[in-house]
């Protein structure tokens, strides 16, 4: 999880029962939104650097932090590790025009997962890797949508009067 330590967000890990908390990032910039690789070897994170968010990957102990995106002036954030491959899904783009992108954990094979013109925020993989759930816009309100991994077959799941945010899949999809 992310924690404000000395005025800067850092990544902290702990056991499932809250024991053995320890900080694993120590950089001067804000570190946030950690997402573990399927095998627990790596953690994808976002770091606020050069006036915007970028996607990084690191070993699970916080070592070997490697920058994966470099898009000055455009936020690349909200990483979500693939459920069984070394890939990451993330959000990129200007406000109101956010898109979902996917790439390998070494930054190669970058592809846009969402269709242009569809605001796609905080994307998350389904457990089987075939769907993406995301925060979108419907009638000026934030709502939850799901689509195929290729951006097709978009379905609006919520129509909440006050909006809906931060979707995720349950373990059984």
N, C-alpha and C positions, 0 to 999 in steps of 0.2 A: 504494500500500500504506500501512498504518498503521505508524508508528514512534514509539517513546518518545523524545521530544526534550525534554530538560530536565524530565522527570518527567510530561509530558503527551503523550498520543497525538496525533499530527498526521498529516496526509496528505502523502505524498511521491510524486512521479512520477519515472519514469526511462525511458530507452530500453529496448527489448527485450533489449539486450546488457549492461545494467547501467550504462551510461554516462549522464552528464548527470542525476544525481540532484538534485532540488531540492524543497524543502518548499513546499507551496502553501496550507496552513492555518496560522494563528498564534494561534488563540483560546485562552482560558484553560481551556476544557472539553476533554474527551477527544473526539477525532474518529476514527471508525473505519469499517470495512467499505465501502470505496469500490466503486462500480459505474458504469462508463462508459455513457453513452447510446450507442445504435447508431451514431451519426454522429461520436462523439468530441467533441461540443460541450459536453457537460455531464457532471457526476459526481454521482451520488446518494451520500449518506453518512449515517451516524448520528452524532449528537452527544449526549453525556451532559450534560444540563442540567436544573436544577431536580429533581435526584434521580431522573431516569429518562432513558432513551434516546428520542430523537425523530428523525424523518426530515427531511433537508434536501437541497436541490439547489444546485449552484453551477456557474459557468462552469468550463471545463476548466483555467483558469489559477488557480483558487481564488477568483476574485472573485465578487461578487454572490451570497453565500450566502443562501438563502431557506428559511425553515422551512416544512415542509409539514404536519407533524402537531403537535398540541398535546393530549396526553392525560396530564394529571398523574396520577402514580401507576401508570401503565401503560406498559411498555416498547414502543416502536415501533422496530423495528430490523431488521438484516439485509436492507437494500434490494437489489433485483436489477432492473436496467434491462431493459425489454422489448427483444427482439431487433430490432425494426424500427418501433416506435412510441414516442412520447414518453409512456411510462407507466412506473410502478415497482410492483413486487411487494414486499411486506414482511411481517414477522411482528409481531403485536400480541396482547397479552393476558397474563393472569396465568400463573404457573407451572402447567403441566399442562393449561392451557386456551388455549394459543396458537393463533391463527388466522392464515390468510393473507389479506391485503387487497391490493387493487390500486387505483391512482388515477392520474390524469393528472399530468404533471410540474409542474403549477401547483397541485396539491392538490385539484382538482375531480374529480367523478365517483368518489368513494370507494365501493368495493363490497367485500363480503366474498367472497373467492374459494373458501374452504374451507367445509365444512358444520359447523354447530355440533356440539360434542361430539367432534370429531376434532382431536387435538393436531397442529398443523402448524407445524413449526419450520424456519427457514432455507430458505424456499421459493425455487425457481429456475425460470425459464421454460425451456421447450424452445426449440430454435433456430427452429422454425416458429411459436412462440407459442401452440400448441394444448394443451400439457401443462404441468404443474407437478410437479417432483420435490421431495420434502421429507423431513425427519427426523420420524418419528412414533413412536408407542409401540405395541409389541405384546407382551403378556404381561409387562409391566414392563421391557422392554428397548427401547432405541432402535434403530429399524430404518429402512430407506429405503423410501419409498412413491412412487407416481406417480399422478396423477389428471388428468382433463380440466380445462381452464381454468375450467369452471363448477363444479368440485368433485365431479363425478360420476365413476363408473367408477374407484374407488380400487383400486389393485393393490399389494400388498406385494411388493417386489423382493428383499429380503434376509431371512434368518432366521439371522443370525450369533449364536452363543452368547454372545459378548462384546458384542454390539450393533454397530451401524454408524452412521456420522455423516457430516455435511457432503457431501451429494450435489451433483452437477452433471451437466449433459448434455455429451456429446462434440459436436464440431462437426458431425457427421453425424446428430445426434439420437439 
